[in-house]
């Protein structure tokens, strides 16, 4: 199997697109056949569609990878599909509103809240689905775990209002963005590749100061992603330092001070100053 | 004709994505071990591919390097680097001919001769007309990649597009299929074929008027964007594994400054290749979720060898296959050694024990949740009101250490004593970074 096939060539693809032709290679079908063996397939389709797909792919080979490819440090795959994905994606397609009853982490339940769904978001770290939605009465942008949704029903929203809300969400997300600067501690420059890989899931800009042989990374993120960035900074340990971003700096000082307390190595006066 | 290699493009894109804008052209070229001229040529080529696939984004000349691959999280979940796999070069005449053939076969079955006639009538006059042999070889290729199939029946054979996947599904079913492909490509490995399929299905969906808004309901947080670049090597290596054949390649250790050296055809630009020539028998491929990286584990002269696939270029497969029984034994040995690898460490197993503290002032124990989610085969062996003890047997402590440290003050390493001391030293250093701020 070669991933660089002529048939995938960009010129051919755009020509076919213009004439409305759908092509699919045996590679893609083999991939699909392999994925249909995953338990998630049962939740993604009606039994009839699933049967139809199995018949269509009957003569295709599945990918032969299982014995040769292993995955390490993978989170436990709690959830790939969720039963609410199918109905919710259709509500979004029709820009319908929702009545939603959900609980929060503490267990408290909010019943029959009126909102507009925006997107379904999967966290590859938590291996779980979230509904991003707009709470119409409170005028706030919400993120709710699908697992915490107790009931959900369609509810009319005036299309003009829906449009306005969706535009507003875009602006809100943009405004929420924050920037912090990290620096690679120079004696770890050799580990540049590893450090950049670890941070590659963030939107960022890297600067290289040739005179000082120093790498700086400006990471752009929204507030609730700070916790994840913090865990990555602690993950990298001595290799990176936060040089701009009061909140992160304070949290790193707090974490190191408290960690040393746990280990029983911190003198009393240091404890007081934290 | 020599097989077209994408080594340079892959290294190029990886560096572009990882270092997003850090280097000038000169620095960038230097680090890739190529001339500035080659750098410009490669960039131009990639921009051309990216540009033809996303024509709505205007390409202003002189803009930053990273522009063609910049993305906005909430706007689109199209994978950033997929266009690499659209870069296989095809002659203009061939691309016209193939599209014409597929266009003719859309919705009807035709013979090679009928297609030849249609092709001759359909191609612009200034292009050389194809002969029967060319058409037959095109059909053979398209049949091989599974895009068309030969209908049963006597000669002359008739060919048809193999598009049952969309033809026999209703619009509702097509939406379900698109969603499934989108979710699986984004959450499972390997994913490139899934992304290519997703692309095709998305275009198909967009053709229906009501589905305008249908294609992007899902977002995926914290992807490693460059991971799909390494899938380019994956199938070459899997092929060698299936055939039990050795591979030869140039290897650039990720710690070296340079990550690619041009294979020179022009002696004026001669550079000494700084990669190391390697020869090994592939046994397993490992995908590491902690960094989004791929590894090749192989058998070499010194026993188990480990390579990061991003450092591998110019792979060639040897002809001779290893003895099956011997190969199986090597595989078994490797499996045994990997049993306790957090990632790929095959060193001596040690028992690591750590106390995790439940969060204060929160009803929800997110510390425990994360330990259960990411702690692999480790177990919670003790629990009280405010903490719990996690224990795991793991090969060496190097690979698990960053994970334990990522919990900050919520984790206290108890054993082994050496790891505990190392953690204390590291926290002291980290604290010193921030005390003066």
Boltz contact constraints between the chains, C-beta under 6 A:
constraints:
  - contact:
      token1: [A, 1]
      token2: [B, 235]
      max_distance: 6.0
  - contact:
      token1: [A, 3]
      token2: [B, 85]
      max_distance: 6.0
  - contact:
      token1: [A, 3]
      token2: [B, 192]
      max_distance: 6.0
  - contact:
      token1: [A, 3]
      token2: [B, 232]
      max_distance: 6.0
  - contact:
      token1: [A, 4]
      token2: [B, 88]
      max_distance: 6.0
  - contact:
      token1: [A, 5]
      token2: [B, 145]
      max_distance: 6.0
  - contact:
      token1: [A, 6]
      token2: [B, 88]
      max_distance: 6.0
  - contact:
      token1: [A, 6]
      token2: [B, 90]
      max_distance: 6.0
  - contact:
      token1: [A, 7]
      token2: [B, 145]
      max_distance: 6.0
  - contact:
      token1: [A, 7]
      token2: [B, 147]
      max_distance: 6.0
  - contact:
      token1: [A, 8]
      token2: [B, 85]
      max_distance: 6.0
  - contact:
      token1: [A, 8]
      token2: [B, 86]
      max_distance: 6.0
  - contact:
      token1: [A, 9]
      token2: [B, 88]
      max_distance: 6.0
  - contact:
      token1: [A, 9]
      token2: [B, 90]
      max_distance: 6.0
  - contact:
      token1: [A, 10]
      token2: [B, 49]
      max_distance: 6.0
  - contact:
      token1: [A, 10]
      token2: [B, 52]
      max_distance: 6.0
  - contact:
      token1: [A, 10]
      token2: [B, 53]
      max_distance: 6.0
  - contact:
      token1: [A, 10]
      token2: [B, 86]
      max_distance: 6.0
  - contact:
      token1: [A, 11]
      token2: [B, 95]
      max_distance: 6.0
  - contact:
      token1: [A, 12]
      token2: [B, 95]
      max_distance: 6.0
  - contact:
      token1: [A, 12]
      token2: [B, 98]
      max_distance: 6.0
  - contact:
      token1: [A, 12]
      token2: [B, 99]
      max_distance: 6.0
  - contact:
      token1: [A, 14]
      token2: [B, 52]
      max_distance: 6.0
  - contact:
      token1: [A, 15]
      token2: [B, 99]
      max_distance: 6.0
  - contact:
      token1: [A, 16]
      token2: [B, 99]
      max_distance: 6.0
  - contact:
      token1: [A, 17]
      token2: [B, 203]
      max_distance: 6.0
  - contact:
      token1: [A, 19]
      token2: [B, 103]
      max_distance: 6.0
  - contact:
      token1: [A, 21]
      token2: [B, 102]
      max_distance: 6.0
  - contact:
      token1: [A, 21]
      token2: [B, 106]
      max_distance: 6.0
  - contact:
      token1: [A, 22]
      token2: [B, 163]
      max_distance: 6.0
  - contact:
      token1: [A, 22]
      token2: [B, 166]
      max_distance: 6.0
  - contact:
      token1: [A, 22]
      token2: [B, 200]
      max_distance: 6.0
  - contact:
      token1: [A, 22]
      token2: [B, 204]
      max_distance: 6.0
  - contact:
      token1: [A, 23]
      token2: [B, 147]
      max_distance: 6.0
  - contact:
      token1: [A, 24]
      token2: [B, 165]
      max_distance: 6.0
  - contact:
      token1: [A, 25]
      token2: [B, 145]
      max_distance: 6.0
  - contact:
      token1: [A, 25]
      token2: [B, 146]
      max_distance: 6.0
  - contact:
      token1: [A, 25]
      token2: [B, 147]
      max_distance: 6.0
  - contact:
      token1: [A, 26]
      token2: [B, 146]
      max_distance: 6.0
  - contact:
      token1: [A, 27]
      token2: [B, 193]
      max_distance: 6.0
  - contact:
      token1: [A, 28]
      token2: [B, 193]
      max_distance: 6.0
  - contact:
      token1: [A, 28]
      token2: [B, 196]
      max_distance: 6.0
  - contact:
      token1: [A, 28]
      token2: [B, 197]
      max_distance: 6.0
  - contact:
      token1: [A, 31]
      token2: [B, 193]
      max_distance: 6.0
  - contact:
      token1: [A, 31]
      token2: [B, 194]
      max_distance: 6.0
  - contact:
      token1: [A, 35]
      token2: [B, 184]
      max_distance: 6.0
  - contact:
      token1: [A, 44]
      token2: [B, 180]
      max_distance: 6.0
  - contact:
      token1: [A, 45]
      token2: [B, 176]
      max_distance: 6.0
  - contact:
      token1: [A, 49]
      token2: [B, 173]
      max_distance: 6.0
  - contact:
      token1: [A, 49]
      token2: [B, 176]
      max_distance: 6.0
  - contact:
      token1: [A, 56]
      token2: [B, 164]
      max_distance: 6.0
  - contact:
      token1: [A, 56]
      token2: [B, 165]
      max_distance: 6.0
  - contact:
      token1: [A, 68]
      token2: [B, 238]
      max_distance: 6.0
  - contact:
      token1: [A, 68]
      token2: [B, 241]
      max_distance: 6.0
  - contact:
      token1: [A, 69]
      token2: [B, 285]
      max_distance: 6.0
  - contact:
      token1: [A, 70]
      token2: [B, 286]
      max_distance: 6.0
  - contact:
      token1: [A, 71]
      token2: [B, 287]
      max_distance: 6.0
  - contact:
      token1: [A, 72]
      token2: [B, 286]
      max_distance: 6.0
  - contact:
      token1: [A, 72]
      token2: [B, 288]
      max_distance: 6.0
  - contact:
      token1: [A, 72]
      token2: [B, 343]
      max_distance: 6.0
  - contact:
      token1: [A, 73]
      token2: [B, 288]
      max_distance: 6.0
  - contact:
      token1: [A, 73]
      token2: [B, 289]
      max_distance: 6.0
  - contact:
      token1: [A, 73]
      token2: [B, 290]
      max_distance: 6.0
  - contact:
      token1: [A, 73]
      token2: [B, 343]
      max_distance: 6.0
  - contact:
      token1: [A, 74]
      token2: [B, 289]
      max_distance: 6.0
  - contact:
      token1: [A, 75]
      token2: [B, 373]
      max_distance: 6.0
  - contact:
      token1: [A, 75]
      token2: [B, 374]
      max_distance: 6.0
  - contact:
      token1: [A, 76]
      token2: [B, 373]
      max_distance: 6.0
  - contact:
      token1: [A, 80]
      token2: [B, 187]
      max_distance: 6.0
  - contact:
      token1: [A, 89]
      token2: [B, 217]
      max_distance: 6.0
  - contact:
      token1: [A, 92]
      token2: [B, 217]
      max_distance: 6.0
  - contact:
      token1: [A, 93]
      token2: [B, 213]
      max_distance: 6.0
  - contact:
      token1: [A, 93]
      token2: [B, 214]
      max_distance: 6.0
  - contact:
      token1: [A, 105]
      token2: [B, 364]
      max_distance: 6.0
  - contact:
      token1: [A, 106]
      token2: [B, 363]
      max_distance: 6.0
  - contact:
      token1: [A, 119]
      token2: [B, 219]
      max_distance: 6.0
  - contact:
      token1: [A, 120]
      token2: [B, 217]
      max_distance: 6.0
  - contact:
      token1: [A, 120]
      token2: [B, 218]
      max_distance: 6.0
  - contact:
      token1: [A, 121]
      token2: [B, 219]
      max_distance: 6.0
  - contact:
      token1: [A, 121]
      token2: [B, 221]
      max_distance: 6.0
  - contact:
      token1: [A, 122]
      token2: [B, 220]
      max_distance: 6.0
  - contact:
      token1: [A, 123]
      token2: [B, 221]
      max_distance: 6.0
  - contact:
      token1: [A, 124]
      token2: [B, 222]
      max_distance: 6.0
  - contact:
      token1: [A, 125]
      token2: [B, 222]
      max_distance: 6.0
  - contact:
      token1: [A, 173]
      token2: [B, 74]
      max_distance: 6.0
  - contact:
      token1: [A, 190]
      token2: [B, 255]
      max_distance: 6.0
  - contact:
      token1: [A, 193]
      token2: [B, 254]
      max_distance: 6.0
  - contact:
      token1: [A, 196]
      token2: [B, 18]
      max_distance: 6.0
  - contact:
      token1: [A, 197]
      token2: [B, 291]
      max_distance: 6.0
  - contact:
      token1: [A, 197]
      token2: [B, 293]
      max_distance: 6.0
  - contact:
      token1: [A, 198]
      token2: [B, 291]
      max_distance: 6.0
  - contact:
      token1: [A, 200]
      token2: [B, 224]
      max_distance: 6.0
  - contact:
      token1: [A, 201]
      token2: [B, 222]
      max_distance: 6.0
  - contact:
      token1: [A, 201]
      token2: [B, 223]
      max_distance: 6.0
  - contact:
      token1: [A, 201]
      token2: [B, 224]
      max_distance: 6.0
  - contact:
      token1: [A, 205]
      token2: [B, 20]
      max_distance: 6.0
  - contact:
      token1: [A, 205]
      token2: [B, 21]
      max_distance: 6.0
  - contact:
      token1: [A, 206]
      token2: [B, 19]
      max_distance: 6.0
  - contact:
      token1: [A, 206]
      token2: [B, 20]
      max_distance: 6.0
  - contact:
      token1: [A, 206]
      token2: [B, 22]
      max_distance: 6.0
  - contact:
      token1: [A, 207]
      token2: [B, 22]
      max_distance: 6.0
  - contact:
      token1: [A, 208]
      token2: [B, 22]
      max_distance: 6.0
  - contact:
      token1: [A, 208]
      token2: [B, 23]
      max_distance: 6.0
  - contact:
      token1: [A, 231]
      token2: [B, 406]
      max_distance: 6.0
  - contact:
      token1: [A, 234]
      token2: [B, 405]
      max_distance: 6.0
  - contact:
      token1: [A, 234]
      token2: [B, 406]
      max_distance: 6.0
  - contact:
      token1: [A, 234]
      token2: [B, 408]
      max_distance: 6.0
  - contact:
      token1: [A, 235]
      token2: [B, 402]
      max_distance: 6.0
  - contact:
      token1: [A, 235]
      token2: [B, 406]
      max_distance: 6.0
  - contact:
      token1: [A, 237]
      token2: [B, 405]
      max_distance: 6.0
  - contact:
      token1: [A, 237]
      token2: [B, 426]
      max_distance: 6.0
  - contact:
      token1: [A, 238]
      token2: [B, 426]
      max_distance: 6.0
  - contact:
      token1: [A, 238]
      token2: [B, 429]
      max_distance: 6.0
  - contact:
      token1: [A, 241]
      token2: [B, 433]
      max_distance: 6.0
  - contact:
      token1: [A, 249]
      token2: [B, 434]
      max_distance: 6.0
  - contact:
      token1: [A, 249]
      token2: [B, 437]
      max_distance: 6.0
  - contact:
      token1: [A, 252]
      token2: [B, 434]
      max_distance: 6.0
  - contact:
      token1: [A, 253]
      token2: [B, 434]
      max_distance: 6.0
  - contact:
      token1: [A, 255]
      token2: [B, 408]
      max_distance: 6.0
  - contact:
      token1: [A, 255]
      token2: [B, 409]
      max_distance: 6.0
  - contact:
      token1: [A, 256]
      token2: [B, 427]
      max_distance: 6.0
  - contact:
      token1: [A, 256]
      token2: [B, 430]
      max_distance: 6.0
  - contact:
      token1: [A, 256]
      token2: [B, 431]
      max_distance: 6.0
  - contact:
      token1: [A, 258]
      token2: [B, 409]
      max_distance: 6.0
  - contact:
      token1: [A, 259]
      token2: [B, 409]
      max_distance: 6.0
  - contact:
      token1: [A, 259]
      token2: [B, 427]
      max_distance: 6.0
  - contact:
      token1: [A, 260]
      token2: [B, 427]
      max_distance: 6.0
  - contact:
      token1: [A, 262]
      token2: [B, 409]
      max_distance: 6.0
  - contact:
      token1: [A, 262]
      token2: [B, 412]
      max_distance: 6.0
  - contact:
      token1: [A, 263]
      token2: [B, 424]
      max_distance: 6.0
  - contact:
      token1: [A, 265]
      token2: [B, 424]
      max_distance: 6.0
